[in-house]
Amino acid sequence: MIRHALAEGWLILRSRGLISPVLALALAIPVSLAGVTFSLRQWLGPVIVLGDRDSVVDVLLHPRLDDAQRVRFISEQARVHRDWKLAAVAPEELAERLASWFPYLEEVLQREGPEMLPHMVEITTRDPQSVLDLKDSAEVLAVGPTSSVNRVVGQVARRFGLVLLLVAGALVAGAVLLAAVWIHLELHRNAEEIAIMRLMGATEATVRGPFLVAVMVPALLAAVISVALTVVAVGWMAQIAVPLGLAAKNASLAVLASQVLGAVGLPMIAAFITLERHASSEEG
């Protein structure tokens, strides 16, 4: 039976001519693109983590507050907002930071002294927008930026990663549809031969075997092409991604193995389902 399936399947492939390689390439392209998008998603992993980190928001206190009032304000905010971590920054420490960030201010800070600077409180929180409520407080002079660069980059990377997953899903769905149409057209093309074989009492395994072989060969070719395309594309993109700070690596074995399983498994599953439906309609 296996020999019959191989022989008849080879005849089907020969009768197709160039159609089989074209079908294999048409299946390999979406599978390969899905592999590339999954690889990009893996590269973004370390960047996406940045979006989950706590943000530090700077709050400048009013200069008229004395030490007791500042301590009372910090204690009150720590009691009300238990998810906040508050740390007082003295003017001397703030002056050192300003001199480090903006060297041209060092001369002014040395001449005027740190006494010219207000006290500052650093608030570490998962929800930086909640700190904006302090802007209306009489003790607060100003509230610093509530969005850090790392957090913004992480959030953008997460959204981009989600888009990549959706694109990969759409590509895989397109591959499934292509495989289903491919098998359906092949059955329609050989409908008379299938009907004659069933009338002669051939078993379902004998009827389906040649078509499964005719599907498996282009599917294996598609798997090889998709892996080759992914390795080349990911390697080329890695050369661009590394200077951007992404953890770019070659395509992982898991992604390549998934491509092989998808390129071979999707057409075979579609073939089994289509052949089963065709047999049910013939019996009806």
C-alpha positions as CSV (number, residue, x, y, z in Angstrom):
1,M,0.0,0.0,0.0
2,I,2.9,2.4,0.8
3,R,4.5,1.5,-2.5
4,H,1.2,2.2,-4.3
5,A,0.9,5.6,-2.5
6,L,4.4,6.6,-3.4
7,A,4.1,5.5,-7.1
8,E,0.7,7.2,-7.6
9,G,1.8,10.3,-5.6
10,W,4.8,10.6,-7.8
11,L,2.6,10.5,-10.9
12,I,0.4,13.3,-9.5
13,L,3.5,15.4,-8.8
14,R,4.8,14.8,-12.4
15,S,1.5,15.8,-13.9
16,R,1.7,19.1,-12.0
17,G,4.9,20.2,-13.6
18,L,6.1,23.5,-12.1
19,I,2.9,23.9,-9.9
20,S,4.4,21.9,-7.0
21,P,7.5,24.1,-6.6
22,V,5.4,27.2,-6.9
23,L,3.0,25.9,-4.3
24,A,5.9,25.1,-2.0
25,L,7.3,28.6,-2.4
26,A,3.9,30.1,-1.8
27,L,3.6,28.2,1.4
28,A,7.3,28.8,2.5
29,I,7.0,32.6,2.2
30,P,4.3,33.2,4.9
31,V,5.8,30.5,7.1
32,S,9.3,32.1,6.8
33,L,7.9,35.6,7.5
34,A,6.1,34.2,10.6
35,G,9.5,32.9,11.7
36,V,11.1,36.2,11.2
37,T,8.4,38.0,13.2
38,F,8.7,35.6,16.1
39,S,12.5,36.1,16.0
40,L,12.0,39.9,16.2
41,R,9.6,39.4,19.1
42,Q,12.3,37.5,21.0
43,W,14.8,40.3,20.4
44,L,12.3,42.8,21.9
45,G,12.0,40.7,25.1
46,P,14.6,42.6,27.2
47,V,13.3,46.0,26.0
48,I,9.6,45.1,26.8
49,V,10.7,44.4,30.4
50,L,11.6,48.1,30.8
51,G,7.9,49.0,30.5
52,D,7.1,47.1,33.7
53,R,9.7,48.8,35.8
54,D,8.8,51.4,38.4
55,S,9.3,55.1,37.5
56,V,11.0,57.7,39.6
57,V,9.3,61.1,39.7
58,D,11.0,64.1,41.2
59,V,9.0,66.5,43.4
60,L,10.4,69.9,44.4
61,L,9.2,71.1,47.8
62,H,8.4,74.7,48.5
63,P,11.5,76.6,50.0
64,R,9.4,78.0,52.8
65,L,9.0,74.6,54.5
66,D,11.2,73.9,57.5
67,D,12.7,70.6,58.4
68,A,9.8,69.5,60.5
69,Q,7.2,70.4,57.8
70,R,9.2,68.5,55.2
71,V,9.4,65.4,57.4
72,R,5.7,65.7,58.2
73,F,4.8,66.0,54.4
74,I,6.9,62.9,53.5
75,S,5.4,60.8,56.3
76,E,1.9,61.8,55.3
77,Q,2.4,60.9,51.7
78,A,4.0,57.6,52.6
79,R,0.9,56.8,54.8
80,V,-1.6,57.8,52.2
81,H,0.2,56.2,49.2
82,R,1.5,52.9,50.4
83,D,2.6,51.9,46.9
84,W,5.0,54.9,46.8
85,K,8.6,54.8,47.9
86,L,9.7,58.2,49.0
87,A,13.3,59.4,49.4
88,A,14.4,62.9,50.4
89,V,17.1,64.5,48.4
90,A,19.0,67.3,50.1
91,P,20.0,70.5,48.2
92,E,23.7,69.5,48.5
93,E,23.0,66.2,46.7
94,L,20.8,68.0,44.1
95,A,23.6,70.4,43.5
96,E,26.0,67.5,42.8
97,R,23.5,66.0,40.3
98,L,23.0,69.2,38.5
99,A,26.7,69.8,38.2
100,S,27.1,66.3,36.8
101,W,24.2,66.6,34.3
102,F,24.9,70.2,33.3
103,P,28.6,71.1,33.8
104,Y,28.0,74.7,32.8
105,L,26.0,75.2,36.0
106,E,28.9,74.1,38.2
107,E,30.4,77.6,38.5
108,V,27.0,79.1,39.5
109,L,26.4,76.4,42.0
110,Q,29.8,76.9,43.6
111,R,29.3,80.7,43.7
112,E,25.7,80.7,45.1
113,G,26.0,77.5,47.1
114,P,23.4,74.7,47.4
115,E,21.3,76.8,49.7
116,M,19.7,78.4,46.6
117,L,18.2,75.0,45.7
118,P,15.0,73.6,47.1
119,H,14.6,70.3,48.7
120,M,13.5,67.4,46.5
121,V,11.7,64.2,47.1
122,E,12.1,61.2,44.7
123,I,8.9,59.1,44.4
124,T,9.3,55.6,43.0
125,T,5.9,54.1,41.8
126,R,4.4,51.8,39.2
127,D,1.8,54.5,38.4
128,P,3.7,57.8,37.8
129,Q,0.6,59.6,36.7
130,S,-0.7,59.4,40.3
131,V,2.1,61.7,41.5
132,L,0.6,64.6,39.4
133,D,-2.0,65.0,42.1
134,L,0.7,66.6,44.3
135,K,0.8,69.6,41.9
136,D,-2.1,71.2,43.8
137,S,-0.5,70.7,47.2
138,A,0.7,73.9,48.9
139,E,3.9,72.2,50.0
140,V,4.9,71.3,46.4
141,L,6.7,73.7,44.1
142,A,6.9,71.5,41.0
143,V,6.5,67.9,39.9
144,G,9.0,66.5,37.5
145,P,8.3,64.4,34.3
146,T,6.1,61.4,35.0
147,S,7.3,59.3,32.1
148,S,10.8,57.9,31.9
149,V,12.5,57.1,28.6
150,N,13.0,53.5,29.6
151,R,9.3,53.1,30.5
152,V,8.1,54.7,27.2
153,V,10.5,52.6,25.2
154,G,9.3,49.4,26.9
155,Q,5.6,50.3,26.3
156,V,6.3,51.0,22.6
157,A,8.2,47.7,22.3
158,R,5.3,45.8,23.9
159,R,2.8,47.3,21.5
160,F,5.2,46.6,18.6
161,G,5.7,43.0,19.8
162,L,1.9,42.5,19.9
163,V,1.7,43.7,16.3
164,L,4.4,41.3,15.3
165,L,2.5,38.4,17.0
166,L,-0.7,39.4,15.2
167,V,1.1,39.6,11.9
168,A,2.6,36.2,12.5
169,G,-0.8,34.8,13.3
170,A,-2.2,36.3,10.1
171,L,0.6,34.8,8.1
172,V,0.1,31.3,9.6
173,A,-3.7,31.6,8.9
174,G,-2.8,32.5,5.3
175,A,-0.6,29.4,5.1
176,V,-3.5,27.2,6.4
177,L,-5.9,28.7,3.9
178,L,-3.4,28.2,1.0
179,A,-2.9,24.6,2.0
180,A,-6.7,23.9,2.2
181,V,-7.3,25.5,-1.2
182,W,-4.4,23.6,-2.6
183,I,-5.8,20.2,-1.5
184,H,-9.4,21.1,-2.5
185,L,-8.3,21.9,-6.0
186,E,-6.3,18.8,-6.3
187,L,-9.3,16.6,-5.2
188,H,-11.5,18.5,-7.7
189,R,-9.0,17.9,-10.4
190,N,-8.9,14.1,-9.7
191,A,-12.5,13.7,-8.7
192,E,-13.3,11.1,-11.4
193,E,-10.4,8.9,-10.5
194,I,-11.3,9.0,-6.8
195,A,-14.9,8.0,-7.6
196,I,-13.8,5.1,-9.8
197,M,-11.4,3.8,-7.1
198,R,-14.2,3.9,-4.5
199,L,-16.6,2.1,-6.8
200,M,-14.0,-0.6,-7.4
201,G,-13.9,-1.1,-3.6
202,A,-10.6,0.5,-2.9
203,T,-10.0,1.3,0.8
204,E,-9.8,4.9,2.0
205,A,-6.1,4.4,2.8
206,T,-5.5,3.5,-0.9
207,V,-7.5,6.4,-2.1
208,R,-5.9,9.0,0.2
209,G,-2.3,7.7,0.1
210,P,-1.3,9.2,-3.2
211,F,-2.7,12.6,-2.4
212,L,-1.0,12.7,1.0
213,V,2.3,11.9,-0.7
214,A,1.6,14.6,-3.3
215,V,1.1,17.0,-0.5
216,M,4.0,15.9,1.7
217,V,6.7,16.4,-0.9
218,P,6.0,20.1,-1.6
219,A,5.4,20.6,2.1
220,L,8.9,19.3,2.8
221,L,10.3,21.5,0.1
222,A,8.4,24.4,1.7
223,A,9.9,23.6,5.1
224,V,13.5,23.7,3.7
225,I,12.9,26.9,1.8
226,S,11.2,28.6,4.8
227,V,14.1,27.7,7.1
228,A,16.7,28.9,4.6
229,L,14.8,32.2,4.0
230,T,14.5,32.8,7.8
231,V,18.1,32.1,8.6
232,V,19.3,34.5,5.9
233,A,16.7,37.2,6.7
234,V,17.3,37.1,10.5
235,G,21.1,37.1,10.0
236,W,20.8,40.2,7.9
237,M,18.4,42.0,10.3
238,A,20.7,41.1,13.2
239,Q,23.5,43.2,11.7
240,I,21.1,46.2,11.7
241,A,19.5,45.5,15.1
242,V,22.7,45.1,17.2
243,P,23.8,48.8,16.8
244,L,20.3,49.7,18.0
245,G,20.9,47.9,21.3
246,L,18.5,45.0,20.7
247,A,19.5,41.5,21.8
248,A,19.7,40.3,18.2
249,K,20.7,36.7,17.7
250,N,20.4,34.2,15.0
251,A,17.1,32.4,14.5
252,S,16.6,30.0,17.4
253,L,16.2,26.3,16.9
254,A,12.7,26.5,18.4
255,V,11.6,28.9,15.8
256,L,13.1,26.9,13.0
257,A,11.7,23.7,14.3
258,S,8.2,25.3,14.5
259,Q,8.6,26.4,10.9
260,V,9.3,22.9,9.8
261,L,6.3,21.5,11.8
262,G,4.1,24.3,10.4
263,A,5.2,23.9,6.8
264,V,4.7,20.2,6.9
265,G,1.9,19.8,9.4
266,L,-0.5,22.5,8.2
267,P,-0.8,21.1,4.6
268,M,-1.1,17.5,6.0
269,I,-3.8,18.5,8.5
270,A,-5.6,20.4,5.7
271,A,-5.3,17.3,3.5
272,F,-6.7,15.0,6.1
273,I,-9.7,17.3,6.8
274,T,-10.4,17.9,3.1
275,L,-10.1,14.2,2.3
276,E,-12.5,13.4,5.1
277,R,-15.0,15.9,4.1
278,H,-14.8,14.7,0.5
279,A,-15.3,11.1,1.5
280,S,-18.4,12.1,3.6
281,S,-19.9,14.0,0.7
282,E,-19.3,11.0,-1.6
283,E,-21.1,8.7,0.9
284,G,-24.0,11.1,1.2
